[in-house]
């Protein structure tokens, strides 16, 4: 027989025959390969998407650009960078101390970072060299909520309009 191995064993005058097919893979081998491919795709897929694909206007493009600049700097430094926003204004202080203003926003009313309402007048958002950003939701005086998409390192409008 081609591709098969016959093993004989004599136990108590009975003959056992084992056959093994060497032309295929076992289910365990296939599962391990699928697991490795799945893990690779899971970590690589977010990087394939265009970060600005969700940007619809000046506000979202502003935050996307801000995140991208901080990401580049975080890679250079090998550690997270952050920007600080100030409630009651549309001002943001970047990692290098530069003050910038969010376009088309009068002022930020409330901010939520990583699921927690921020206290006081400041809110901080970290951008990590591993390729993700803190989840943040900011709401302006017109009740428009801008939300980050951490793994895609971009922003979008919150369609649910939930209260912070």
N, C-alpha and C positions, 0 to 999 in steps of 0.2 A: 504494500500500500504506500502510495506517495504522500508524504507530509504527515504521516501518522506513525507513532511509536507504540509498539506493543510490548508491554511489560508483563512477564509471567512470574507467578509466585506460587510455590507449592506449599500449601498448608493443609495438613491432615488429609492428604491424598486428593484434595480438591484444587482445581486450577482457577485462579482469578486472573482476569485479563483487564488491564486498564489501557484505555486509548486516550491519547492527547493530541489535539489538533494544533499544530504549530503555525498554521496559516493565518490566524486571527488574534485579536486582543481580548483579554478578559474584561468583564464589566467593571472591575475595580480599576484597571488601567485606564479605561475610557472615562470613568468618573473623575479620576485624578487629573487627567488632561483637561476635562471640561471645567473643573474647579480652578485650575491655574489660568485658563483663558478668561474665565469669568472675573476673577480678581484683577487681572490685567486690564480688562475693559472697564471695570468699575473705577479704577483709579485713573485711567487715561481718557475716557470719554468726556468729562467736563472740560478738559483742556482743548478738545477739538472744536468746541462751540465758540463762535465769535462773541467776545465779551460785550460788544456794543449792539448785539442783535436785538436787545430789548429796548434800546434807547429810542424814545419817541419825541422828545423835545429838549429844550435847553437845560432843564433841571436834571433830567436823567443823564444826559450827556456830560454835564458838569460832574456829577458824582462818579460816573464811569471813568472819566478822565482822572479825577482825583484818586480813585482807587488804583488805577493803572500806574500813576506816578508813584504812589506810595509802595506799590508792589515791587516796582523796579528798584526803589531805594531799599526795601526790605531784603531783596536778594543781594544787593551790594553789601549791606551791613551784616547779613547773615542772622538777622533777628527781626522781630516784628516792628513795624512803624505804626504811628497812629496820627489821627487828626482829631482836633477838639472843636466842637461846635458850641454855640452859645444860644440858649433860649432867650427869646425876646428880641433877637436880631437874626439876620441872615448871614452872619459872619462865621467863618471857619478859620482856624489856625492850623496850618500844615506842619509836617514834621520838622521843617527847617525854620519855623517861626513866622512864615509869611501869612499875612491875612488875606483871605479871599472871600468873595460874597457869592452866595447862591443866586443864580439869575432867576428873575420872575418870582421871587419870594419876598414878601414884606418882612416876616419874622417867623421863627420856629416857636410853636406853642408848647409842644411836648415831644419827648424823645424816649424811645425804648431800645435798650441795647442788650442783646442775648436774652430777651424775654423779661428783662427787668426795667421798670420805669426808672429813669434817672432822677436823682434828687439834686436840688440846687439849680444853678443856672448853666452848668456845663454838662456836656455829654462827650464821651470819647469813644472812638472806633478804631480797633486795631486791624492792621493788614499784615498777614503772615507770609514769610518767604516760601511756605509750602504750597501757596496758591489758593488761599481762601481768606475771607474777610469776616469780621464779626457780623452777626445778623443784627440789623438795626431797622427801626421804623421811626421816621420823623413825621410830625404832623404840623403843617403850617397854619396860619391864621384863617386860611380859606378852607380848612378841613381836608386838605389834600395830603394823603399819606404816601410817602416815598419809602420803599422797603428794599433792603439789599437781598440779593440771592448769593449766599456765601460761597458755594462751590463754583459758581460761574463767575464770581467776582464782578457782578453787575448790579444794576438797580431796576426796579419796576414800580408801577403804581399799585398799591394795595386795592384790589377790586372789592374786597369784602367790606371795607370801610368800618371795621370793628373799632370800638372805643379802646383807646390805650388805657 
